[in-house]
Each structure stands twice: as C-alpha cells, then as structure tokens.
C-alpha cells in the first residue's frame, strides 16, 4: 500500500505476530507495512488517516469498531490472541514483547527444520503463536532430554510434539488449529 511503511515488521499494526505466520516464513508476505503485503487492509488505511500510528493501541480511538469480532476467525495466521497480544505488547513494552516473539521464532524454525514430517507447518505456527513461551520452552527441554526421542522416525517425533502441545492447549482452553469462517451458500 502506498505510503504505508512500518519499522517493526514482526508485530503488526493490529496485533498479529507476523514472524510466526507461514506466509511470512515462506517469504510471501514481508510483514505489516513492509511493502507488497495485504494491499486492501482497512486497518492500514485507518493508520494512514490517523498520523500513521505504528500500533493501533497508540491511537486515541483504540479499540474502535474495526476490532469488533476481529479475533473470531483466522486467516493464514491465527487471530485467537490478537487483542490479548496487543494488550500484552502495550503493557510489556514493544521491545520486550518482540524479544519474546524472537525466542518463539527461533523455536519455530527449529521445529520446522528438525521435526516437521511435511504436515505440521500450520500446526507449529499456530501452537507457537498461541502457547506461552515458558510452556513451549518446557516442551523443547523435554525433547532435548529424552534420549530415546532421537531414535524415533520424523513422523513419530512430530506426533509426540503435537501431543505435548495439544495437552498444554487443552489445559489452557486453546484450540491449536486455524478457525475458518464458514462459507455462506
């Protein structure tokens, strides 16, 4: 979008974690405000009309009607924690928040390079996005300490990791899959 540029391409204007998105990881999207991304984003247009705020939570009108139901459905990235993540970033400070997200990105890259059986990319992106960093680090520690884990086939490794993440998600009342809006007939 013309004139829509941001310095932080890892955390979007509206609260999405761009670096944890499969589209960003594959190089199909530069991140919010990084160039040839979503050209029709109404929130980006709104930012341009409101002094080019870097994050919606910096706008005096936040949260506005654009946020009504924004986290009900997912696109190619989960929106389940979008509002909560924006609040968390505001409370922690954007630098601390992004530092935490960078740790998640590093873990996600490890999962995708070492434990992806070809079917887990979206699952790993959603899980890493939604689960607390401490829980994710605990799973990675369990994997590292389990000597028999290395003897498993990649499919078995992936299934074990999925099971560990799913157990945490159930305890926290989370759904680790993208929630698509039903198509009206």
C-alpha positions as CSV (number, residue, x, y, z in Angstrom):
1,X,0.0,0.0,0.0
2,X,1.4,3.3,-1.0
3,X,2.9,5.3,1.9
4,X,2.2,2.5,4.4
5,X,5.5,1.6,5.9
6,X,6.4,0.5,9.4
7,X,9.7,-0.2,11.2
8,X,8.5,-3.3,13.1
9,X,7.6,-5.9,10.6
10,X,7.4,-8.7,13.2
11,X,4.3,-7.4,15.1
12,X,1.5,-6.0,13.0
13,X,-0.3,-2.8,13.4
14,X,-3.4,-4.6,14.7
15,X,-1.7,-7.2,16.9
16,X,-0.8,-10.2,14.8
17,X,2.6,-11.9,15.2
18,X,3.8,-11.7,11.6
19,X,7.1,-13.6,12.2
20,X,5.1,-16.6,13.3
21,X,3.0,-16.7,10.2
22,X,3.6,-19.3,7.5
23,X,3.1,-16.7,4.8
24,X,5.9,-14.6,6.3
25,X,8.2,-17.6,6.9
26,X,7.8,-18.6,3.2
27,X,8.6,-15.1,2.0
28,X,5.1,-14.5,0.6
29,X,4.5,-11.6,2.9
30,X,7.0,-9.0,4.2
31,X,5.0,-8.3,7.3
32,X,2.6,-5.5,8.1
33,X,3.9,-2.3,6.4
34,X,6.8,-4.0,4.8
35,X,5.9,-3.4,1.2
36,X,3.8,-5.7,-1.0
37,X,1.7,-7.3,1.7
38,X,-2.1,-7.0,2.1
39,X,-3.0,-4.1,-0.2
40,X,-6.6,-3.9,0.9
41,X,-6.1,-3.8,4.7
42,X,-8.7,-1.4,6.2
43,X,-6.7,-1.1,9.4
44,X,-3.6,0.0,7.4
45,X,-5.7,2.6,5.6
46,X,-7.0,3.8,9.0
47,X,-3.4,4.1,10.3
48,X,-2.6,6.4,7.4
49,X,-5.6,8.5,8.3
50,X,-4.5,8.7,12.0
51,X,-1.0,10.1,11.8
52,X,0.5,6.7,10.7
53,X,0.4,5.2,14.2
54,X,2.8,2.2,14.5
55,X,0.4,0.2,16.6
56,X,-3.4,0.6,16.8
57,X,-3.1,0.7,20.6
58,X,-1.3,4.1,20.2
59,X,-4.4,5.6,18.5
60,X,-6.7,7.6,20.8
61,X,-9.7,5.9,19.3
62,X,-8.4,2.4,20.1
63,X,-10.2,0.0,20.3
64,X,-12.5,1.1,17.6
65,X,-15.3,-0.7,15.7
66,X,-12.7,-2.2,13.4
67,X,-11.9,-4.6,16.3
68,X,-15.4,-5.9,16.7
69,X,-15.1,-9.6,16.1
70,X,-11.6,-9.3,14.8
71,X,-10.4,-12.4,16.7
72,X,-13.3,-14.7,15.9
73,X,-11.8,-16.2,12.8
74,X,-8.4,-16.8,11.4
75,X,-6.8,-16.1,8.1
76,X,-3.5,-17.7,7.2
77,X,-2.4,-16.7,10.7
78,X,-4.3,-17.2,13.9
79,X,-6.2,-14.2,15.3
80,X,-7.2,-16.0,18.5
81,X,-4.9,-13.8,20.7
82,X,-4.8,-10.7,18.5
83,X,-6.4,-8.4,21.0
84,X,-4.6,-10.0,24.0
85,X,-1.3,-9.8,22.3
86,X,-1.8,-6.1,21.5
87,X,-2.5,-5.5,25.2
88,X,0.5,-7.6,26.2
89,X,2.8,-5.7,23.9
90,X,1.4,-2.4,25.2
91,X,1.9,-3.5,28.9
92,X,5.3,-5.1,28.4
93,X,6.6,-2.6,26.0
94,X,7.1,-3.4,22.4
95,X,10.9,-4.2,22.7
96,X,10.3,-6.8,25.4
97,X,7.4,-8.2,23.6
98,X,9.3,-8.5,20.3
99,X,12.2,-10.1,22.2
100,X,9.9,-12.8,23.5
101,X,8.5,-13.3,20.0
102,X,12.0,-13.6,18.6
103,X,12.6,-16.5,21.0
104,X,9.4,-18.1,19.7
105,X,10.6,-17.6,16.1
106,X,13.8,-19.4,16.8
107,X,11.9,-22.4,18.3
108,X,9.5,-22.4,15.4
109,X,12.4,-22.5,12.9
110,X,13.9,-25.5,14.9
111,X,10.5,-27.3,14.9
112,X,10.1,-26.7,11.1
113,X,13.6,-27.8,10.2
114,X,14.1,-30.7,12.6
115,X,10.6,-32.1,13.4
116,X,8.3,-31.4,10.5
117,X,7.0,-34.5,8.8
118,X,5.7,-32.4,5.9
119,X,2.3,-31.9,7.6
120,X,2.9,-29.8,10.6
121,X,3.8,-26.3,9.4
122,X,0.5,-24.7,10.1
123,X,0.1,-26.5,13.4
124,X,3.5,-25.5,14.6
125,X,2.9,-21.8,13.6
126,X,-0.4,-21.8,15.5
127,X,0.9,-23.6,18.6
128,X,4.0,-21.3,18.9
129,X,1.8,-18.3,18.4
130,X,-0.8,-19.2,21.0
131,X,1.1,-21.0,23.7
132,X,3.1,-19.2,26.4
133,X,6.8,-19.1,25.8
134,X,7.6,-20.9,29.1
135,X,5.4,-23.9,28.1
136,X,7.0,-24.0,24.6
137,X,10.5,-24.0,26.2
138,X,9.5,-26.8,28.6
139,X,8.4,-28.9,25.6
140,X,11.7,-28.3,23.8
141,X,13.6,-29.1,27.0
142,X,11.6,-32.4,27.3
143,X,12.5,-33.3,23.8
144,X,16.2,-32.5,24.3
145,X,16.4,-34.5,27.5
146,X,14.6,-37.6,26.1
147,X,17.4,-39.7,24.7
148,X,15.0,-42.2,23.0
149,X,13.3,-39.4,21.2
150,X,16.3,-39.1,18.8
151,X,15.7,-42.8,17.8
152,X,12.2,-42.1,16.5
153,X,11.2,-41.6,12.9
154,X,10.4,-38.0,11.9
155,X,6.7,-38.8,11.8
156,X,6.8,-40.2,15.3
157,X,8.7,-37.2,16.6
158,X,6.2,-34.8,15.1
159,X,3.3,-36.8,16.6
160,X,4.9,-36.7,20.0
161,X,5.5,-32.9,19.8
162,X,1.9,-32.4,18.6
163,X,0.6,-34.4,21.5
164,X,2.7,-32.4,24.0
165,X,1.5,-29.1,22.6
166,X,-2.1,-30.4,22.5
167,X,-2.0,-31.4,26.2
168,X,-0.9,-27.9,27.1
169,X,-3.6,-26.3,24.9
170,X,-6.3,-28.4,26.4
171,X,-5.2,-27.3,29.9
172,X,-5.4,-23.7,28.8
173,X,-8.7,-24.0,26.8
174,X,-7.0,-23.3,23.5
175,X,-7.6,-24.7,20.0
176,X,-4.5,-25.3,18.1
177,X,-5.9,-25.0,14.6
178,X,-7.0,-22.2,12.3
179,X,-10.7,-21.3,12.6
180,X,-12.0,-20.6,9.2
181,X,-15.2,-18.6,8.7
182,X,-17.9,-20.8,7.1
183,X,-18.7,-20.0,3.6
184,X,-22.4,-19.0,3.1
185,X,-24.2,-20.8,0.4
